[in-house]
């Protein structure tokens, strides 16, 4: 009987230990926003040891693409399985992953060209302070990273270039790098918003939300204070923009990692990218 009880006790402990090796995701969280005048959704990944430790964790802000929401990286990107596996194999450190929703009421991570929807302000002034005080997140630059795919890749570029003092690393994947000219900005405003804007306003938007002008206007030291991992498939329709950013960074002698792999604009590609992103940001967290 004692042997049976001992065996059952071992099974319970083994089961508990196995369960403890799994992180958790919560994909229907929300908090109030004064800037966007309503509740905003977000999702979060908590690492396997979160509930049994008292420590604080580094954070990765992981941005979804157009037409998805905060559940995209969970539903299609398999963030729970991939991150758990990377942590278990020692390729990634335990971290918290925050996935905001940029597709409710309006789509996008930037302040709207019309001036009446300030998502970027919301991200930095409300979402970031909220999650970093609600969860045990290290709030120093060294322990904060941003990554994203497609539209979220563009968000990763702009957020890290706008605020290099806040992020230690940035990983744009298959990124939309922004408009290439004043005329393109004006055409976008007309096509998507039926809005006529003048050259001056278009130039302001271009200088703020296009990676190439931003890189041109910043110093090498400012850009290089963020560690960069840029990844885009060879069959991706956004390949040209990412290549031009790579060339611009090379001309400025900014250190960065640039990957061109076989693949297109698909979740198959991004699921393969995510382990590399987790390893890259973890090395930066550790100052490797």
N, C-alpha and C positions, 0 to 999 in steps of 0.2 A: 504493500500500500504506500509506504514511504517513497519507494522508487517511482510509483505512478504519480504521486503528488509532485515529486521533484521534477519529473519529466514535464508535467503540465505547467509547472512554474517556469521551467526553461522555455516552453513554447510561448507562454504569455510574454516573457521578457524579450524573446526573439521577435515576436510579432510587434511588440511596442517599439523595439529598436528599428525594425524595418519601416514601420509607419513614420518614425521620427525622421527618416531619410527623405521624406517627401515635403516639398514646399507647399504653399497654398496660394490659390488665386481667388480674388474677389472682384467680380466684373460688373457689379451694379452699385458701386458706391457713388455718393454724390455729396456736394457741399454748396452752400449758397455763394453767389457771385453778385456783388453790387455793380461791378463794371459791365457785366453782360446781362444784368437784370433778370436773374433766375438761377435755379439750381443747375449745376454742371456735373455731369457724370465723369467718373474716372474708374480705372481698374488698377489693381495692385498685385504684385507677386511678392510674397514674404518667404524668405529662405527656410530650409528645413529646421534650423536651430533657433528660429526667431522666438518661438513660444517658450523655450526652455533656457534662454539666456537673458542677461540684463544688458548686453552690449548694444552699441549703436552701429549702424551699417552704412556702407557707401550706397549711393543711389544712381540708378540709370533711368533717365527719362526716355521712354521708348515710344516713338510717334508713329501712328498708323498712316496709311495712304488715303487718297481720295475714294469716297463712297463707303469706306469702312468707318468704324467708330472705335471706342475704347476696347471692344471685345475682339478686334481683328487679330491682334498678335496672340490672343489666347485661343480663339476658335481655329484660325487658319495657320498661325505661326508656331503653334505648339510650344509656347514659351515655358509652360510648366515643365513638360517632359525634357525639353532641350536644356533648360537652365539647371534643373535637378541633376541631369546627367553630367553637365560640365562641372558642377560643384563636386559631385561624387568622385569624378575622375581627377580632380585637382587642377583642372584647366581654368576654372573660374573661382573667384572668391565668393563667399556668401554676400549677397547684395539684395537690396530692395529694388524692384522695378516698378516704376509708375507709368501707367499708360493713360493719357488724357483722351477726352473725346473732343475732336475738332470737326464734328459733322452734325451738330444739333443746331437748328435754326439757320446757321450759315456754315459753309465749309471753308476750312483753311486755318492756318496757324498765325496769320499776320493781321495787323490792324488794317481794316478794310479801306480801300481806295476812296470810298465815299465819306469816310470819317465818322461813321456812326456805329461801328462794330470793332471793338479794340481787343481782339483775342490775345495778341502778344502781351499787351498790358495785363490782361487777366492772368496769363501764364506766370509772369514774373511777380506780379504784385499780390495775387490771391492764391493760385494753385500751389505754387512752390512753397510759400510760407505755411499754407495749411497742411500739406502732407509732411513737411519737414518738422512740424511741431506735433502733429498727431501720431506719427510713427517715429521709431527710434532711428533717425537718419542723421548721419554726420553732415553738418551744414557747411563745412569748409570746401573751397574750390577743389582741393586735392581729391575729394571723395565724391565728386559729382560729375556725371557724364550724360551725354545726350546722343541718341541715335534714332534713325527712322528710315522708312522706305518711301520712295516716290515723293508724294506731297510732303510726307513726314521727313524724307531726306532733305528736301528744301528747308523745312523747319529746322532741322539739325544744323544745316549750313548757316542759316541766318541767325539763329539763337546764339550759336557759339561765336560767330563773327561780331554780332552786336554786343555780346557780353563775354569776352574772353576771360574776364576776371572771375567768372562764375563756374566755368567748366574746365576740367582737367583734360578731357578728351571728347571728341565728336566723331561719329561714325555714320555719315550719310550713305545710304544704300540706294542705288538706282534713282538718284535724286533729280528732281526738277530744280534746276539751278537758277531759275528766274528769267525774266524777259531779257532780250539782248539789245533792245533799242527803245528810244522814246516812242517811235511809231508803233512798236509792238505793244507798249503799255497803253497807248491811246486806243488801239484796236481792241485790246482786251477789255478796256472800260466800256467801249461801245457794244461789243459782242455780248458780254456777260451781264452788264448792268444798265445798258442803254444810257450810258453816261458820257457826255462830251467833256473832255478835260483839256486844258491848255498845255503847251509845251513845258512850262515851268513846273506845274504839278506832276506831269508825267516824268520829268527829270528827277524830281524829289523821290517819287516812288521807285524809279529805276535804281537810284543810288542807295536806296534803303533795302530793297528786296530783290536784288540780283547779285549773285555771288561774285561775278567778274568785276563790276565796279567797286564792290566792297573790298575785294582783295587788292585792287589797284590803289585804293585810298588809304589802306592801313599799312603800318610798318611791318617789316619782317618779324620783329620781336613780338608785336601784338599778336599776329597770326600764330606764330610758333609757340606762344605760351599755352596753346591748346595742342594736344597730340591728335593727329588726324589719321583716320582710316577711311578711305573712300573706295567704294566697291560698285561695279556696274557690269552687267552682262554684255557680251560681245554682240548679242542680237537685240539688245534693248533699244527702243526708240529714243531714249534719253542719253545714249552713248556719247553723242557729240558734245553736249553741254558738260558732261563729267570729264571728258577728255580735255576740253578747253580750260576747265578749272585746274586740272592736273598740270597743263602746260603753263598756266599763269603762276601757279605755285612754284614750279621748277624755275621759271624765269626770275622769280623773286628769291630763289634759293631757300624756300621754306621746306623744312623737313616734313615729310608726310608719307604714308603708305597708300599706294594706289593699286587696286586689284581689278583686272579684267579677267573674268572667268567665262566659261562656256554657259550660255543661258540667256533668257529673255526677262521680260517684266512679269515675273510670276512668283507665286508663293513657294514653288519648288526651289527657286533660286534663293529667296530670302530665308527659308528654313535652313539652307546650307550656309548662309551668311551669318546667321545668329550665333553659332558657336564661336566663330572667329571674332565677332564683335565682343562677346562676353570675355574671351581670353584677352583681347586687346585692352579693354577698359580695366580689367582686373590687374594687368601688368602695370598700367598707369596708376591705379589705386595703390599699388605696392611700390611704386617708384622704381620699377625694374629697369 
